[in-house]
Amino acid sequence: MKRVLVLVMLGLLVFSGLALAQAKPVQITFWHAFGGARQQWVARRVADFNYTHPGIQVSVQFKGSYRDTLNAAILAAQQGDAPNVVQIFEIGTQLALDSGIFMPIQDLVIGPEFQPDDYISALTDYYKINGKFNSIPWNSSNPVLFYNKDIFRKAGLDPNKPPRTFEEMLADSKQIVESGAAKNAITWPLHSWFFEQWMANMGENLVNNGNGRDARATESLLTGDGAKTILTWWKEMADKGYWTYSGRVEDWDGSDAIFISGQAAMEITSTSDVTQRQNDAAANGFELGTSYLPYPAITVGGRKLTGPEGVIVGGASLWITKDHPTAQLQAAKTFVLWFTNTENSIAWHKATGYFPIHKSAIDVLKVQNWFVLNPAYKAAFDQLLNTKPSRATQGALIGAFPQVRTIIEQAIEKVIAGKATVDAALTEAKALADKAIQEYNQSVE
């Protein structure tokens, strides 16, 4: 009898141990590239997820810049310790695909839990590759013009008519500087992103083979008329003292400080800064305006531009790494779909200015009269919705995109500093970019 009792007790202990083991949450990791207030927002949302999904425990880590985060993920995967979910910037898409460390999220979803038709078309155009979503859009943006209406009034300009074209930008900038309303007319970071956006806005591809969408890109198009138009105008804006920057490449904070302090009347930067820029305007006592990215209203390569073609989706998406247990893959999928759902998309948009990525989110915001009550968000969103679909506005796919971006920035820097002509700088940049593209292609073929 005692022996039977002991066996029963042992069985209960084993059963209890198994139950506890089964109740233990699935542990997954999420790496992202946001610091500051956005890092805090992410942490709060992850905490909400963990609280409402007791079977899954997400550990979130900030891994530095976009480039740092992607490189760290690839290295970790090579070492057999990849995170489960990674935020990857849009230009890392081809590299992420070629790395072989990620699983297309569309291979994990079942039935109605994933609604690809609910994404706004610009996101689908960018992220749906070969008929499949490999990642889920999250923080999506494009460049917009912010301007100080008070400085416009001081300069004798209409505060409700910001410049729409390169030519209007030159004229308005001249009036702002010569009137003494501001030391400089405009600022934006010396960053290739703006060059890429202006190429798309003219309907110009950055690389061949349909911007790398029809087939793998093999060369850049940096010596075309579109590239020359952009850099010639940029140089003129700099030489006349209309455009200024901090003197450091990719220094977003530096340009923000120039605009916020009133040293420049305008700033071109990401729509993701709408909320922060509204707060800055209130704190510094000026009225903020927003408008579309200006475009060249001229003939480019014998083609008359009748209006802007539109912009490319910027920002990043969320990728799931493969070679994990099924439970972790499913947990990662559940987290990514929840983290980017309609409710969280709306909250993220309101907290930052990044786009509400779902059509259903837009419907909710319209019911709330959000864009009427908050017009600063409207210009950026309308600009995206009015973008004409094309290979140019779809955005380039290049495996060596991070290197190409650096090469373009170096070319711009040389031209601005007077160390090279536009033609010479772009010829050199094309040769370097083509070499980087071809070497990359050889490494993955």
Protein Blocks (a to p, Z undefined) as FASTA:
>chain_A
ZZmmmmmmmmmmmmmmmmmmmmpccddddddfbehjllmmmmmmmmmmmmmmmmbccddd
debjfklmmmmmmmmmmnopacfbdcddfklmmmmmmnopaccfklmpgcjlbcfklpcf
klmmmmmgghiafbdcfbdcdddddddfklmmmnopafklccfbfklmmmmmmmmmmnom
ambfbdcdddfklmmmmmmmnopafbghhnolmpccfbdcklbmklmmmmmmmmmmmmno
maccehiahilklmmmmmmnopafbdcddfklmmmmmmmmmmnopacdddddddddbdee
hiacfbdfbdcdehjdddddehiafklmmmmmmmmmmmmmmklmmmmmmmnopacfbfkl
mmmmmmnommmmmmmlmmmmmmmmmpccdfklnopadfklmmmmmmmmmmmmmmmnopac
fklmmmmmmmmmmmmmmmmmmmmZZ
